[in-house]
Amino acid sequence: SSPFTWSAQTDDRLKEAKDYLTVKPSESLHILQEIAATSELNDKQQIEWYILNMRASSPLGKLDNLIQSVNSLFKYRSHPYFAENITSITSALGIWL
């Protein structure tokens, strides 16, 4: 399949992981693990992946997972999508602190 199709499929899976955040964060983590194992992510998708991973890890008490995502996420701090999502990022940080 073309990279564009692959990217769109990854976007769909990220949206699915996001949809599960409030009802079943463990399913979100499962989907995110599948994405990490099978997909090449562009920068925007990688930022989204880290944000979703942080948000799913928090209610499950997976603080090591959350901290690892925070550390990785800040590598993208100059990316416009990072700035667009600063509220979600700082919210997850606030929960962690």
Secondary structure, 3 states (H helix, E strand, C coil): CCHHHHHHHHHHHHHHHHHHCCCCHHHHHHHHHHHHHHCCCCHHHHHHHHHHHHHHHCCCCCHHHHHHHHHHHHHHCCCHHHHHCHHHHHHHHHHHC
